[in-house]
Amino acid sequence: EVITFSEADYEGVRLPHDDPVVVTLLVELFTMKRILIDSGSSTDILYKHAFDQLRIPADQLKPVKTPLVGFAGETIHPLVSINLSVVAGTAPRQTQVEMTFLVWIPPAHT
């Protein structure tokens, strides 16, 4: 189904705006809050701290050889990836997809 917004959704928002969209999703049966949606981003990033809280064995992480160029133009290493199940919405209006996340491990953890 198409996701739409009504005038009621703009209550308290000054137009025009460039506010980020922040949602809550179910990732591998865990509720993740404060997920930033950035339609200009080319990848889905999961920070190591959030990954650790999912309690998924680290042996499921796959190495990524291509570096990620960060928001300020810096190159970010090291990266690994993982496929996770993501559920958006609530029944009967929900969808489940498999998403590939890049997991960023800060240098102090490598």
N, C-alpha and C positions, 0 to 999 in steps of 0.2 A: 504494500500500500504506500501511497505517497504521503510523506510527512509535510503537513502544512501548519502555518501559524496564523492565528486570528488577531484582530485588534486587541483582544484581551491579553494576549501574550506580550504586547508592547507597553503594558501598564508600567509606569515608572522609568521608561527608557526614553532618553532624549535623542531624537532623530536629527540628522543622520548619526549613526553610531558605528563603531568598529570594535564593539565589545566581543570578547571571545565567547564561544559556546562551550559550556561545561556540562557534562552529563554523567549519569551513573549507569554502569553496565555490569552484567553478570559475566565474569571471566573465569572459566573452569570452575563454575559453581561458587565462586567467591564474588561478593558484591564489591566492585571497585568504584569509589566515589572520586569526584573531581577529575574526570577524564577530559582533557582539553581537546576539542575538535578544531583542527586547523586545516581548512580546505586547500591551503597553499602548500601543505607539507607533502613530500613524496614518499614518506614511510611512516610506519606505526612504531613508536618507541615505547619501551617498557623499561623503567629504571630498575637496576639490580635490587634495590631495597624492596620495591613492589614485587618483583619476581620471587624473592626469598620468602615473602609472606604467603605466596601461593603454595609453598611446600612441594614444589615439583622437583623431582630429582635432577640435579645439574647435568647428568649424563644425557638428558634429552635436548640439551642445547647444542646447536650446530655452529661451527665456526663460520664467520663471514670474512672474506678476504678483502672486499671492497670497503674503503673507509667512508665514513659519513662526513659530509661537510656541514658544520654546525650553523647556527643562526647568525653568528657574527663572522662567518667565513672560515672559522678554524676547522681543522681536520680532527675528527674524534676517533680514537682507538681505545681499547679493543672492543669489538662488537661480536656478539653471537646472536643466533636467531632461534625462534621456537614457534611452532604452530599451536595456537590455543583456540578453544571454542569460546565464542562470544555471543551472548544473548542480549538483544535490545528489545525494550518494550515489555508489556505485561499481557498475559493471555486475555482474550483471544487475539490481540494485536501485538504479536511479537515475532521476531525472526532470529534464527540462529545461524551463524556463519563461522567458518574456520578462517582465522586471520594469522598472518605471519608477522610477528613482532621482532624488531631488533632490540636486543637487551644490551643496554649500555652499562659496562662495568667500569667504574671509576679507576684510574691508575693505581690508587692505593690498594685495590682489591685484586690486582693481577699478580 
